[in-house]
Amino acid sequence: MRRLLATAAVAVCLAGLAGMLAATVVLQAGWYDASAVQPHFQFVHTLIERGMQQSVRFHARSIVAPKAAAGALARGGALFRQHCEQCHGGPGTAMSVIGLSMQPVPGPLADAGRRWKPHEMYWITANGIKMSGMPAWRFHLSEQEIWDVVAFLGALPALTPAAYAAIEKPAAGAGQEPQTAGTRVPDRERGKLALTQFACQSCHHIPGVTGPLTYVGPNLDGLAQRSFIAGKLPTTEANLVKWIRVPQEIKPGTAMPQLGVPERDAHDMAAYLMQATR
């Protein structure tokens, strides 16, 4: 029996190595079609989807869903129309061109409340899904707003197209209450995560942050050792917070966009950058 198990284990390892080698050859040769007009093979799609489902259930297992707050459905519906409809559509409402052309297709959420439990829907909304286009909303919506969206998703299967169309979208500019740093100590690890959630690595090389090999913005490695930020402000953590939040006020016309980073997030991001670039 031991010999049989050992033989089986070796066979599995060899098969795995052969699979990895074959995949490497296909990718390196450029044979895999990475375009969005060519869907994944069905077995690839099924494998990724199954892995995603298991991942969500595992990572969300300790979350306890609170009782829905008063007015949660109304608030959640408005937030859904503002942030989710463009990719997922709604009852009687098509997704936008963005959602229609994505691979994998985001798909409608009319049955999300039947397929997922509330704490799982919270985890997905808060953390997003890697390589699917689904963003992590926890840096852009408050805790209560995410649970409001979850409450709405639970009611969505029973919503008629007319009832959905009657939900008013929030006014332009409405959203999460501004965060304030207060007297809290900046959280560097949270700052590292915040940098990814505001896509800073899409323009900058940032030590410790995974991202593309990009040269759009300056390399931030060694930032803490530089004399000035943007050639104007002495390099201090407080000045870096200002630059992250209001770059256009400090240097009008700069290519650095104003991302609407809340004060708390900016303090965490600056703390990480000052430590990681020393």
C-alpha atoms as a printed R data frame, in Angstrom:
    type eleno elety resid chain resno       x      y       z
1   ATOM     1    CA   MET     A     1   0.000  0.000   0.000
2   ATOM     2    CA   ARG     A     2   2.839  2.404   0.893
3   ATOM     3    CA   ARG     A     3   4.578  1.640  -2.386
4   ATOM     4    CA   LEU     A     4   1.323  2.230  -4.256
5   ATOM     5    CA   LEU     A     5   0.769  5.586  -2.513
6   ATOM     6    CA   ALA     A     6   4.354  6.652  -3.142
7   ATOM     7    CA   THR     A     7   4.039  5.720  -6.834
8   ATOM     8    CA   ALA     A     8   0.768  7.641  -7.094
9   ATOM     9    CA   ALA     A     9   2.328 10.698  -5.413
10  ATOM    10    CA   VAL     A    10   5.283 10.642  -7.816
11  ATOM    11    CA   ALA     A    11   2.915 10.297 -10.777
12  ATOM    12    CA   VAL     A    12   0.867 13.281  -9.608
13  ATOM    13    CA   CYS     A    13   4.020 15.379  -9.157
14  ATOM    14    CA   LEU     A    14   5.337 14.442 -12.595
15  ATOM    15    CA   ALA     A    15   1.960 15.197 -14.177
16  ATOM    16    CA   GLY     A    16   1.908 18.567 -12.423
17  ATOM    17    CA   LEU     A    17   5.422 19.416 -13.615
18  ATOM    18    CA   ALA     A    18   4.533 18.377 -17.150
19  ATOM    19    CA   GLY     A    19   1.427 20.574 -17.024
20  ATOM    20    CA   MET     A    20   3.426 23.548 -15.756
21  ATOM    21    CA   LEU     A    21   6.036 23.038 -18.489
22  ATOM    22    CA   ALA     A    22   3.355 22.848 -21.168
23  ATOM    23    CA   ALA     A    23   1.650 25.993 -19.833
24  ATOM    24    CA   THR     A    24   4.977 27.829 -19.765
25  ATOM    25    CA   VAL     A    25   5.677 26.898 -23.376
26  ATOM    26    CA   VAL     A    26   2.214 28.047 -24.495
27  ATOM    27    CA   LEU     A    27   2.536 31.387 -22.683
28  ATOM    28    CA   GLN     A    28   6.134 32.072 -23.713
29  ATOM    29    CA   ALA     A    29   5.355 31.263 -27.339
30  ATOM    30    CA   GLY     A    30   2.447 33.701 -27.299
31  ATOM    31    CA   TRP     A    31  -0.018 31.046 -28.441
32  ATOM    32    CA   TYR     A    32  -2.548 31.841 -25.707
33  ATOM    33    CA   ASP     A    33  -5.027 34.442 -26.984
34  ATOM    34    CA   ALA     A    34  -5.163 37.151 -24.305
35  ATOM    35    CA   SER     A    35  -7.686 39.297 -26.190
36  ATOM    36    CA   ALA     A    36 -11.059 40.127 -24.664
37  ATOM    37    CA   VAL     A    37 -12.859 38.929 -27.795
38  ATOM    38    CA   GLN     A    38 -11.737 35.340 -27.215
39  ATOM    39    CA   PRO     A    39 -13.299 33.835 -24.063
40  ATOM    40    CA   HIS     A    40 -11.412 31.389 -21.871
41  ATOM    41    CA   PHE     A    41 -11.750 27.722 -22.738
42  ATOM    42    CA   GLN     A    42 -14.712 26.329 -20.823
43  ATOM    43    CA   PHE     A    43 -12.559 24.131 -18.581
44  ATOM    44    CA   VAL     A    44 -10.367 27.153 -17.719
45  ATOM    45    CA   HIS     A    45 -13.441 29.265 -16.932
46  ATOM    46    CA   THR     A    46 -14.927 26.500 -14.786
47  ATOM    47    CA   LEU     A    47 -11.659 25.943 -12.926
48  ATOM    48    CA   ILE     A    48 -11.205 29.666 -12.166
49  ATOM    49    CA   GLU     A    49 -14.844 30.099 -11.122
50  ATOM    50    CA   ARG     A    50 -14.715 27.070  -8.836
51  ATOM    51    CA   GLY     A    51 -11.505 28.327  -7.264
52  ATOM    52    CA   MET     A    52 -13.064 31.755  -6.739
53  ATOM    53    CA   GLN     A    53 -16.119 30.257  -5.033
54  ATOM    54    CA   GLN     A    54 -14.011 28.207  -2.656
55  ATOM    55    CA   SER     A    55 -11.743 31.180  -1.929
56  ATOM    56    CA   VAL     A    56 -14.683 33.423  -1.038
57  ATOM    57    CA   ARG     A    57 -16.219 30.826   1.257
58  ATOM    58    CA   PHE     A    58 -12.906 30.215   3.008
59  ATOM    59    CA   HIS     A    59 -11.917 33.863   3.524
60  ATOM    60    CA   ALA     A    60 -15.426 35.024   4.453
61  ATOM    61    CA   ARG     A    61 -16.095 32.265   6.965
62  ATOM    62    CA   SER     A    62 -15.486 34.395  10.079
63  ATOM    63    CA   ILE     A    63 -17.571 37.409   8.993
64  ATOM    64    CA   VAL     A    64 -20.814 37.854  10.911
65  ATOM    65    CA   ALA     A    65 -23.527 39.657   8.977
66  ATOM    66    CA   PRO     A    66 -25.256 42.332  11.080
67  ATOM    67    CA   LYS     A    67 -28.982 42.938  11.071
68  ATOM    68    CA   ALA     A    68 -29.903 45.196   8.173
69  ATOM    69    CA   ALA     A    69 -30.073 48.827   9.305
70  ATOM    70    CA   ALA     A    70 -33.154 50.960   8.770
71  ATOM    71    CA   GLY     A    71 -33.277 52.253   5.214
72  ATOM    72    CA   ALA     A    72 -30.583 49.811   4.037
73  ATOM    73    CA   LEU     A    73 -32.532 48.649   0.973
74  ATOM    74    CA   ALA     A    74 -33.129 52.177  -0.310
75  ATOM    75    CA   ARG     A    75 -29.547 53.262   0.273
76  ATOM    76    CA   GLY     A    76 -28.172 50.010  -1.128
77  ATOM    77    CA   GLY     A    77 -30.321 50.322  -4.248
78  ATOM    78    CA   ALA     A    78 -29.066 53.830  -4.929
79  ATOM    79    CA   LEU     A    79 -25.449 52.714  -4.430
80  ATOM    80    CA   PHE     A    80 -25.993 49.703  -6.694
81  ATOM    81    CA   ARG     A    81 -27.299 51.921  -9.492
82  ATOM    82    CA   GLN     A    82 -24.396 54.330  -9.013
83  ATOM    83    CA   HIS     A    83 -21.520 51.841  -8.816
84  ATOM    84    CA   CYS     A    84 -22.646 48.353  -9.894
85  ATOM    85    CA   GLU     A    85 -25.149 48.783 -12.710
86  ATOM    86    CA   GLN     A    86 -22.572 49.700 -15.340
87  ATOM    87    CA   CYS     A    87 -20.960 46.246 -15.105
88  ATOM    88    CA   HIS     A    88 -23.820 44.058 -13.875
89  ATOM    89    CA   GLY     A    89 -26.995 45.716 -15.143
90  ATOM    90    CA   GLY     A    90 -30.232 45.308 -13.226
91  ATOM    91    CA   PRO     A    91 -33.779 43.963 -13.707
92  ATOM    92    CA   GLY     A    92 -34.796 45.173 -17.170
93  ATOM    93    CA   THR     A    93 -31.595 47.269 -17.407
94  ATOM    94    CA   ALA     A    94 -28.610 46.257 -19.515
95  ATOM    95    CA   MET     A    95 -25.042 46.664 -18.355
96  ATOM    96    CA   SER     A    96 -23.007 49.372 -20.069
97  ATOM    97    CA   VAL     A    97 -20.498 48.792 -22.864
98  ATOM    98    CA   ILE     A    98 -17.821 48.327 -20.154
99  ATOM    99    CA   GLY     A    99 -19.591 45.298 -18.715
100 ATOM   100    CA   LEU     A   100 -20.666 43.887 -22.071
101 ATOM   101    CA   SER     A   101 -17.098 43.703 -23.364
102 ATOM   102    CA   MET     A   102 -15.333 42.288 -20.300
103 ATOM   103    CA   GLN     A   103 -13.915 38.764 -20.106
104 ATOM   104    CA   PRO     A   104 -14.987 37.008 -18.015
105 ATOM   105    CA   VAL     A   105 -18.419 38.637 -18.358
106 ATOM   106    CA   PRO     A   106 -19.548 40.132 -15.015
107 ATOM   107    CA   GLY     A   107 -23.111 38.904 -15.543
108 ATOM   108    CA   PRO     A   108 -26.323 39.966 -13.773
109 ATOM   109    CA   LEU     A   109 -26.649 39.830  -9.986
110 ATOM   110    CA   ALA     A   110 -30.379 39.129  -9.974
111 ATOM   111    CA   ASP     A   111 -29.710 35.731  -8.411
112 ATOM   112    CA   ALA     A   112 -26.725 36.708  -6.230
113 ATOM   113    CA   GLY     A   113 -28.853 36.468  -3.077
114 ATOM   114    CA   ARG     A   114 -29.639 32.848  -3.946
115 ATOM   115    CA   ARG     A   115 -26.057 31.843  -4.793
116 ATOM   116    CA   TRP     A   116 -24.197 33.619  -1.981
117 ATOM   117    CA   LYS     A   117 -24.743 34.162   1.713
118 ATOM   118    CA   PRO     A   118 -24.757 37.738   3.049
119 ATOM   119    CA   HIS     A   119 -21.300 37.513   4.629
120 ATOM   120    CA   GLU     A   120 -19.917 36.138   1.353
121 ATOM   121    CA   MET     A   121 -21.467 38.969  -0.665
122 ATOM   122    CA   TYR     A   122 -19.937 41.406   1.804
123 ATOM   123    CA   TRP     A   123 -16.471 39.879   1.330
124 ATOM   124    CA   ILE     A   124 -16.758 40.003  -2.467
125 ATOM   125    CA   THR     A   125 -17.952 43.617  -2.458
126 ATOM   126    CA   ALA     A   126 -15.350 44.756   0.053
127 ATOM   127    CA   ASN     A   127 -12.360 42.899  -1.388
128 ATOM   128    CA   GLY     A   128 -13.144 42.447  -5.066
129 ATOM   129    CA   ILE     A   129 -12.104 39.483  -7.200
130 ATOM   130    CA   LYS     A   130  -8.624 39.305  -8.702
131 ATOM   131    CA   MET     A   131  -8.358 39.186 -12.530
132 ATOM   132    CA   SER     A   132 -12.103 39.653 -13.018
133 ATOM   133    CA   GLY     A   133 -12.476 43.436 -13.147
134 ATOM   134    CA   MET     A   134 -14.407 43.401  -9.852
135 ATOM   135    CA   PRO     A   135 -12.824 46.134  -7.687
136 ATOM   136    CA   ALA     A   136 -12.428 46.179  -3.913
137 ATOM   137    CA   TRP     A   137 -14.873 48.765  -2.606
138 ATOM   138    CA   ARG     A   138 -13.677 49.009   0.989
139 ATOM   139    CA   PHE     A   139 -11.503 52.036   0.279
140 ATOM   140    CA   HIS     A   140 -14.301 53.778  -1.640
141 ATOM   141    CA   LEU     A   141 -17.431 52.883   0.322
142 ATOM   142    CA   SER     A   142 -17.975 52.897   4.066
143 ATOM   143    CA   GLU     A   143 -18.600 49.718   6.045
144 ATOM   144    CA   GLN     A   144 -22.290 50.617   6.352
145 ATOM   145    CA   GLU     A   145 -22.591 51.351   2.641
146 ATOM   146    CA   ILE     A   146 -21.176 47.923   1.753
147 ATOM   147    CA   TRP     A   147 -23.670 46.204   4.049
148 ATOM   148    CA   ASP     A   148 -26.444 48.340   2.491
149 ATOM   149    CA   VAL     A   149 -25.453 47.014  -0.943
150 ATOM   150    CA   VAL     A   150 -25.484 43.467   0.447
151 ATOM   151    CA   ALA     A   151 -29.000 44.020   1.821
152 ATOM   152    CA   PHE     A   152 -30.124 45.237  -1.598
153 ATOM   153    CA   LEU     A   153 -28.555 42.228  -3.345
154 ATOM   154    CA   GLY     A   154 -30.566 39.970  -1.058
155 ATOM   155    CA   ALA     A   155 -33.785 41.677  -2.199
156 ATOM   156    CA   LEU     A   156 -32.819 41.951  -5.874
157 ATOM   157    CA   PRO     A   157 -34.258 38.564  -7.017
158 ATOM   158    CA   ALA     A   158 -37.787 39.729  -6.148
159 ATOM   159    CA   LEU     A   159 -37.454 43.202  -7.699
160 ATOM   160    CA   THR     A   160 -39.445 43.953 -10.869
161 ATOM   161    CA   PRO     A   161 -37.947 45.991 -13.714
162 ATOM   162    CA   ALA     A   162 -40.383 48.824 -12.930
163 ATOM   163    CA   ALA     A   163 -39.437 48.877  -9.251
164 ATOM   164    CA   TYR     A   164 -35.742 48.858 -10.142
165 ATOM   165    CA   ALA     A   165 -36.132 51.694 -12.647
166 ATOM   166    CA   ALA     A   166 -37.839 53.771  -9.939
167 ATOM   167    CA   ILE     A   167 -34.707 53.739  -7.767
168 ATOM   168    CA   GLU     A   168 -33.026 57.120  -8.025
169 ATOM   169    CA   LYS     A   169 -29.292 57.321  -8.552
170 ATOM   170    CA   PRO     A   170 -27.398 59.493  -6.051
171 ATOM   171    CA   ALA     A   171 -26.585 63.035  -7.102
172 ATOM   172    CA   ALA     A   172 -23.246 63.548  -8.838
173 ATOM   173    CA   GLY     A   173 -20.450 63.796  -6.281
174 ATOM   174    CA   ALA     A   174 -22.380 61.979  -3.564
175 ATOM   175    CA   GLY     A   175 -20.498 59.152  -1.901
176 ATOM   176    CA   GLN     A   176 -18.592 58.101   1.146
177 ATOM   177    CA   GLU     A   177 -18.183 60.556   3.978
178 ATOM   178    CA   PRO     A   178 -14.675 62.040   4.005
179 ATOM   179    CA   GLN     A   179 -12.346 60.156   6.324
180 ATOM   180    CA   THR     A   180 -10.271 62.079   8.811
181 ATOM   181    CA   ALA     A   181  -7.005 60.903  10.266
182 ATOM   182    CA   GLY     A   182  -7.642 62.406  13.698
183 ATOM   183    CA   THR     A   183  -5.032 61.408  16.243
184 ATOM   184    CA   ARG     A   184  -4.669 57.797  15.096
185 ATOM   185    CA   VAL     A   185  -1.241 56.365  14.372
186 ATOM   186    CA   PRO     A   186  -0.814 55.775  10.614
187 ATOM   187    CA   ASP     A   187  -1.109 52.113   9.607
188 ATOM   188    CA   ARG     A   188   1.712 51.347   7.157
189 ATOM   189    CA   GLU     A   189   0.383 47.956   6.071
190 ATOM   190    CA   ARG     A   190  -3.025 49.498   5.408
191 ATOM   191    CA   GLY     A   191  -1.219 52.231   3.487
192 ATOM   192    CA   LYS     A   192   0.451 49.648   1.266
193 ATOM   193    CA   LEU     A   193  -2.971 48.220   0.453
194 ATOM   194    CA   ALA     A   194  -4.428 51.705  -0.085
195 ATOM   195    CA   LEU     A   195  -1.734 52.433  -2.672
196 ATOM   196    CA   THR     A   196  -2.999 49.501  -4.751
197 ATOM   197    CA   GLN     A   197  -6.639 50.535  -4.325
198 ATOM   198    CA   PHE     A   198  -5.934 53.975  -5.761
199 ATOM   199    CA   ALA     A   199  -3.885 52.354  -8.572
200 ATOM   200    CA   CYS     A   200  -0.696 54.220  -7.678
201 ATOM   201    CA   GLN     A   201   1.390 51.318  -9.014
202 ATOM   202    CA   SER     A   202  -0.128 51.849 -12.474
203 ATOM   203    CA   CYS     A   203   2.109 54.921 -12.897
204 ATOM   204    CA   HIS     A   204   4.873 54.438 -10.304
205 ATOM   205    CA   HIS     A   205   7.283 51.722  -9.291
206 ATOM   206    CA   ILE     A   206   6.675 51.323  -5.546
207 ATOM   207    CA   PRO     A   207   8.935 49.134  -3.392
208 ATOM   208    CA   GLY     A   208   7.029 46.126  -2.042
209 ATOM   209    CA   VAL     A   209   3.969 46.699  -4.255
210 ATOM   210    CA   THR     A   210   3.318 44.361  -7.177
211 ATOM   211    CA   GLY     A   211   2.674 46.207 -10.413
212 ATOM   212    CA   PRO     A   212   3.569 46.577 -14.083
213 ATOM   213    CA   LEU     A   213   6.971 47.721 -15.291
214 ATOM   214    CA   THR     A   214   5.862 51.295 -15.839
215 ATOM   215    CA   TYR     A   215   7.656 54.570 -16.450
216 ATOM   216    CA   VAL     A   216   4.684 56.976 -16.522
217 ATOM   217    CA   GLY     A   217   5.469 58.541 -13.163
218 ATOM   218    CA   PRO     A   218   8.751 58.773 -11.234
219 ATOM   219    CA   ASN     A   219  10.155 55.722  -9.492
220 ATOM   220    CA   LEU     A   220   9.274 56.082  -5.796
221 ATOM   221    CA   ASP     A   221  12.161 53.947  -4.594
222 ATOM   222    CA   GLY     A   222  14.330 56.216  -2.444
223 ATOM   223    CA   LEU     A   223  11.587 58.845  -2.100
224 ATOM   224    CA   ALA     A   224  12.313 59.359   1.596
225 ATOM   225    CA   GLN     A   225  15.922 60.276   0.773
226 ATOM   226    CA   ARG     A   226  15.022 63.038  -1.666
227 ATOM   227    CA   SER     A   227  15.115 66.702  -0.667
228 ATOM   228    CA   PHE     A   228  11.836 67.733  -2.277
229 ATOM   229    CA   ILE     A   229   8.478 66.330  -3.345
230 ATOM   230    CA   ALA     A   230   7.483 67.453  -6.858
231 ATOM   231    CA   GLY     A   231  10.406 69.841  -6.738
232 ATOM   232    CA   LYS     A   232   8.529 72.145  -4.358
233 ATOM   233    CA   LEU     A   233   7.786 70.679  -0.926
234 ATOM   234    CA   PRO     A   234  10.458 69.549   1.555
235 ATOM   235    CA   THR     A   235  10.223 65.776   1.877
236 ATOM   236    CA   THR     A   236   8.274 65.147   5.064
237 ATOM   237    CA   GLU     A   237   5.431 62.768   5.789
238 ATOM   238    CA   ALA     A   238   3.009 65.675   6.298
239 ATOM   239    CA   ASN     A   239   3.936 67.218   2.939
240 ATOM   240    CA   LEU     A   240   3.595 63.853   1.222
241 ATOM   241    CA   VAL     A   241   0.047 63.608   2.586
242 ATOM   242    CA   LYS     A   242  -0.729 67.025   1.055
243 ATOM   243    CA   TRP     A   243   0.773 66.012  -2.281
244 ATOM   244    CA   ILE     A   244  -1.229 62.758  -2.398
245 ATOM   245    CA   ARG     A   245  -4.482 64.565  -1.617
246 ATOM   246    CA   VAL     A   246  -4.270 67.859  -3.546
247 ATOM   247    CA   PRO     A   247  -1.431 67.731  -6.093
248 ATOM   248    CA   GLN     A   248  -3.137 70.196  -8.429
249 ATOM   249    CA   GLU     A   249  -3.283 72.825  -5.677
250 ATOM   250    CA   ILE     A   250   0.410 72.418  -4.904
251 ATOM   251    CA   LYS     A   251   1.607 72.271  -8.509
252 ATOM   252    CA   PRO     A   252  -1.098 73.389 -10.987
253 ATOM   253    CA   GLY     A   253  -0.920 71.538 -14.270
254 ATOM   254    CA   THR     A   254   0.993 68.569 -12.879
255 ATOM   255    CA   ALA     A   255   0.338 65.189 -14.486
256 ATOM   256    CA   MET     A   256  -0.316 63.781 -10.996
257 ATOM   257    CA   PRO     A   257  -4.112 63.373 -10.867
258 ATOM   258    CA   GLN     A   258  -6.272 64.375  -7.923
259 ATOM   259    CA   LEU     A   259  -7.777 61.031  -6.912
260 ATOM   260    CA   GLY     A   260  -9.949 62.162  -4.021
261 ATOM   261    CA   VAL     A   261  -7.882 60.206  -1.495
262 ATOM   262    CA   PRO     A   262  -9.411 60.578   1.994
263 ATOM   263    CA   GLU     A   263  -7.171 62.001   4.713
264 ATOM   264    CA   ARG     A   264  -6.897 58.740   6.648
265 ATOM   265    CA   ASP     A   265  -5.827 56.807   3.554
266 ATOM   266    CA   ALA     A   266  -3.307 59.494   2.581
267 ATOM   267    CA   HIS     A   267  -1.676 59.352   6.037
268 ATOM   268    CA   ASP     A   268  -1.397 55.570   5.814
269 ATOM   269    CA   MET     A   269  -0.002 55.732   2.268
270 ATOM   270    CA   ALA     A   270   2.561 58.392   3.188
271 ATOM   271    CA   ALA     A   271   3.676 56.405   6.252
272 ATOM   272    CA   TYR     A   272   4.277 53.325   4.098
273 ATOM   273    CA   LEU     A   273   6.127 55.230   1.385
274 ATOM   274    CA   MET     A   274   8.395 57.037   3.854
275 ATOM   275    CA   GLN     A   275   9.338 53.767   5.537
276 ATOM   276    CA   ALA     A   276   9.611 51.562   2.440
277 ATOM   277    CA   THR     A   277  11.745 54.013   0.454
278 ATOM   278    CA   ARG     A   278  14.404 54.788   3.088
